Amino acid sequence: MLETSARLLKLLSLLQQPKEWSGAALADELGVGVRTVRRDVDKLRNLGYPVDALPGVAGYRLGSGAALPPLLLDDDEAVAVAIGLRAAASGTVAGTEESSVRALTKLEQVLPSRLRHRIELLQQVAVTPAGGPSVQPDVLLAVAAACRDHQRLRFDYSNHDGTATTRTTEPHRLVHTGRRWYLVAWDLERSDWRTFRLDRLEPRIPTGPRFTPREEVPDIATTNRGVAYGGYRYQARILVHAPAEQVADRFGPSVASVTPIDGAHTKPFGMEAATTLVETGANSLDEIAFYLGRLDHPFEIQSPPELIERVRELATRLAASLPSS
């Protein structure tokens, strides 16, 4: 049987899991009787932990209190928190960089040596700033709460060309690409799913009313397409004469949507090969041209016409720069 202090720590650790515990289940985990569990719960309450008794059953769960109680983390959880804090220091959410570093320092001070060595390895990894625009914490929290509570969200939105609009949506999920934050939501005025950049969004508070989540929601592939293709000044469609798995190695899911095309298509010089549709977006034609120039496979630009003309101009300029033979 565990000593009282060790038993209290284990009881606290069990209650910090996101579940409800019966007295009998806690007794089995701790190797004691139900009456001992009740006494230990009272001790935790005296220490300031808000342990709630479940109505109608002999059970318990840890509630929320006025102050943040100490958290008990297992080894993997501690490492995961450290990795998350390290990533947060890159600054994709405005104002959280310094707080993330302070929290990581506090965590390292109390870690056992077996874990401290693993965490110290992270300090040897250079974390460069994300480079994209940052999101205000109150915006992120307001949108996350609307997604969680299924509350309609109305917000002012700045499009890629600077045009201001007001949108009314049913928010579905937040997406973080490592560089930018996005909201996937059902746009009520357009009766379709849309992807919005959070750094261009200003929520109108309060939110509401509540809505019933839709049964058909975008899958991960559709969400990635919205992130890579929508919200930009230019949307490009390119046919690449290569298998999709080879093309996907060149484009991350947040950069382009890669879709295999059924059947064989004629490749330059009369050869046959699988064809892949690449859909991507950018605010600069040169940025898209740069990515296309790095491809090791023949490709055909389907749209937009501005990109076709820009690639012709770049090809002419590059050819003119070569020494005459």
C-alpha positions, -999 to +999 in steps of 0.1 A: +000+000+000+012+035-008+021+059+020-004+087+025+016+114+008+025+093-022-012+081-024-024+117-024-001+125-053-013+095-073-049+103-065-044+139-077-027+126-109-057+103-116-082+131-110-063+154-134-072+130-163-102+142-183-126+116-170-150+110-141-140+084-115-161+063-093-150+058-058-146+021-064-124+027-095-101+050-075-099+025-047-088-002-071-061+021-086-048+031-052-051-003-035-072+010-007-109+010+004-136+034-007-137+050+028-100+058+025-106+074-009-132+096+007-108+107+034-081+114+008-105+135-013-113+156+018-075+161+023-071+173-013-100+197-008-084+211+024-053+217+003-073+238-021-080+213-049-116+216-061-127+180-062-164+178-071-187+149-060-208+137-089-245+139-083-264+106-081-233+084-080-204+078-057-179+095-080-155+124-083-139+147-108-115+176-105-132+209-110-119+244-118-109+267-090-100+303-085-063+295-087-043+272-109-033+242-089+000+223-094-002+199-123+013+164-123+028+153-156+042+120-166+075+118-185+060+120-220+035+147-211+064+169-197+084+165-228+054+173-250+047+205-230+084+215-234+083+210-271+051+230-274+065+259-253+097+258-274+076+261-306+054+289-291+086+310-286+087+314-324+060+340-321+030+330-343+007+343-315+016+379-306+028+386-271+033+349-261+070+346-268+083+359-235+056+340-215+065+307-233+102+311-224+094+318-188+071+288-186+097+266-202+124+278-177+101+270-148+094+235-162+131+228-167+139+237-131+117+211-116+123+183-141+142+151-129+176+146-144+164+118-167+140+143-184+162+174-182+187+159-205+160+152-231+147+187-228+181+203-231+185+187-265+158+210-277+179+240-267+204+229-294+178+233-321+176+267-337+141+280-338+137+307-364+108+332-364+078+319-382+080+348-407+043+352-412+020+377-395+012+371-359-023+367-344-035+385-313-042+361-284-077+375-278-086+368-314-073+333-313-092+326-280-125+341-292-124+321-324-114+289-306-143+294-281-168+299-309-156+266-325-159+247-292-193+261-282-208+260-317-216+297-317-221+317-348-192+340-354-195+374-371-163+392-380-147+419-401-124+405-427-097+420-449-093+402-482-059+397-500-065+429-520-073+449-489-111+449-494-130+450-461-160+427-457-182+415-429-188+377-427-212+356-407-201+321-402-206+288-384-170+281-373-158+246-376-121+243-367-088+261-364-058+251-385-022+260-378+003+254-406+034+264-385+034+298-402-002+310-401-035+304-383-066+297-403-103+293-395-124+268-415-161+278-414-194+277-432-200+311-447-238+317-443-240+344-471-221+323-496-236+289-485-202+272-488-172+263-467-145+290-466-110+293-451-101+326-434-067+338-422-069+348-385-044+377-389-070+394-412-099+387-389-115+409-362-143+391-343-175+409-333-183+401-297-206+386-284-209+356-306-241+336-311-266+322-315-257+285-311-259+263-342-260+226-349-228+214-365-232+202-401-228+165-408-207+170-440-176+189-431-143+194-450-118+166-447-081+173-441-074+173-479-101+199-486-089+220-457-053+219-470-065+229-504-083+259-489-051+269-470-029+265-500-052+278-527-077+303-512-072+337-497-045+347-522-045+373-550-035+346-576-047+310-577-028+288-601-036+254-616-007+234-631-006+200-647+026+182-639+036+151-659+048+130-630+032+107-604+015+125-575+038+110-548+068+125-566+052+159-570+041+160-533+077+158-523+082+192-537+052+209-522+041+208-485+003+204-479+000+240-468+018+252-500-002+233-527-030+208-532-017+178-551-043+156-569-035+126-591-053+126-625-067+093-637-053+078-669-023+086-690-017+119-706+005+128-735+038+141-723+062+162-744+082+143-769+054+117-773+061+099-740+033+087-717+033+094-680+009+099-650-003+135-646-009+154-614-029+185-608-012+211-586-034+239-572-016+267-553-019+303-545+003+334-538+001+371-538+031+373-562+034+357-596+071+354-592+067+333-560+046+308-580+071+309-608+099+302-584+083+270-571+076+259-607+112+265-617+123+240-590+103+212-604+122+184-621+093+174-643+076+189-674+045+209-666+017+229-682+002+261-667-036+261-670-043+293-651-042+322-644-033+339-677-012+364-658+011+336-646+015+323-682+025+357-694+049+362-665+066+329-670+071+338-707+087+371-697+110+354-672+120+327-698+128+354-724+149+374-698+168+343-687+174+331-722+188+366-731+212+364-703+230+333-716+263+338-736+259+333-773+274+301-786 
